[in-house]
Each structure stands twice: as C-alpha cells, then as structure tokens.
Amino acid sequence: MADATEHSSKSEKREASHDERPAGRLIPYGKAASHAAVEALAKTDATILRLQKLLSTSAGQEVVLSTLNYSSQVLHYLLESYPLAALRARIRSLLLQKLGGKAPAAPPPPPSSARPPLLAFSSLMSETRYTLRLFQLISIWSWGSSVYKSPPKDRTLRAIAYLEVLLILVYQALENVVYLASKGIAGQKLVSRIGGAKNWSLWSCRAWFGYVLLQFVRLRRESVLFAQQEREKMKLRAEQVLAGEKPASPSDQEEAEARRLVVRTWRKKLVNSLAWAPLCAHWSFEQGIGVPANLTGLISLSAGVWNTYDTWQATA
C-alpha cells in the first residue's frame, strides 16, 4: 500500500510539472510577440511621420513623385527583360513538373491599346508632376529676384546665374503652354499657329539642355575658385606660423568638415548633370540621339537618387 501511495504521489508530481511547463513558456513567448508588435508599430509610425514631413514641402513632393515615376519605369522594363522572363518561365515549368500538372495554355495577347500597369502608374506620376509644375513659375520668379538682388561676386558665376534663370524660365513657360493646350484649357490656337506642340516641346527641352550645360560651366568655375581659396588659406596659415602667430581660423576638424560638405555638394551636382545631359540632348532632337526607352527611367532615377537620399535623411 505504501508503495502504491508513493507511486501515485510521484505520478501526480510529474503531471503537475508537465502541466506547468507550457504555461511557463507561453508567458515569455507572449511578451516577446507583444514587444515585437509594439516595435513594428513604432517603426511604422516613425516612417509615416517622416514621410508626412517629406510631403509637407513642394521639394519633398517632387522627390517622392519623381522617384515613383522613374522607379516604376525601371521595374517594368526589368520584369519584362528577357533574362527575368526566361527565369519565370523556367520556374513555372519546374513547378508544373514537380506537381505533375500540364503547362497552361498561353494567355491571349493584351489589346494593343492596353498599357502595362507599371507604365500607366509612371504616366500618372508624370502627369501629376506636370500639373504641380504649372505653379513653378512663381518659384522661378522668386529665384530670379534673389539672384538679381544678391548676385554672385564672381563675374563669371554672375553671368551664369542670370542665364540659368532665363533658360529655366523659358523651359517652364513653354512646358506650361503645351500642357494646358494638350488638355484643351488654353493656348491651342497659339501652339498650332507657331510650330505645333512637338516643336514647342523640343524648344522647352533645348532650354533645359542649355541649363544643364551651364551647370558644367558653373561647376568648373566653382572648382577653380575653391582651389584658389584653399591655396590662399594655406599661404595665410604658413605666414602666421612663420610669424609665430596663432592661426585665427576655425579648428582643423571644423575646417575639414566644411571642406567635405562643399566637395560633396559639388559632386552631387556633377552626378545630377552627368545623368541629365544625355537625356536632355536626346529630347532636344526630333529623332533623338539613340537613348533607348527602357533606359530613360534608370538614367532619370540615377540623376536624383543622391538628392532623394539626402532629402529623406533630413526628415530624421
């Protein structure tokens, strides 16, 4: 009897310990899942708030819209490229073989008027940007006013600044007229009487191309002036050291950081101009210069990717 009682007591203890184990494990798992959900929600909230901050300015809106515009083009041509199409077909064939199914009949070709979803989305983003740029003349006027009131001290940079304002003004004005005429709002008779919409668009792109070319002249002149300033600083510092004076300039760290920012801004402008130059040249000629349609989105995206990164980082 004693052995039976002891055996029964041990069995009860084992059952009790077996029942307690899962409960002890469920509590940490539940807490971990809850903590992960809270963290994910917090990160989502922070991202949405940053996006709202980005979209609260016209420059931020242009960054978002242009990124969506060009990246959807890139994604479309990437998915339609021969290597990926062949890979998709191969994967589908292997899956059918594994599952023992038969290859489905080829889908009927889409209607010639149908536009692929990604290209349709890209077109929508592009048209939205066209609409918002109708008000860009106000910003150009403000820019021109600031240049006139506070022109660059260097004569070359001053002339470049005036020409840049003029070219962008011509580009935007012609684009606005053509866009409004294409929507049947205004300017149809004027556009049709003087060359037609295609010629107006060509001259608009030529003005933009002229602005891009001026950017190279500006960057060259800025690099020359920057090198001169660096030499003058080094000469002044050497003279102060020889005279036994303490340099009155900022610390080496501050000066290095200021130099780094100047060089970074210069390089960002160079990358932007290098990307836009071939596209603007292509759009400035009726037959183009041979830039393929499936690369325009990629080149356009690369022109602004640095600025997109900096603009997004500024919202942190």
Secondary structure as UniProt FT lines:
FT   HELIX           2..55
FT   HELIX           58..79
FT   HELIX           82..99
FT   TURN            112..113
FT   HELIX           117..132
FT   HELIX           133..135
FT   HELIX           136..149
FT   HELIX           155..182
FT   TURN            183..184
FT   HELIX           188..193
FT   TURN            194..195
FT   HELIX           197..242
FT   TURN            243..244
FT   HELIX           252..283
FT   TURN            286..287
FT   HELIX           293..313
FT   TURN            314..315
//
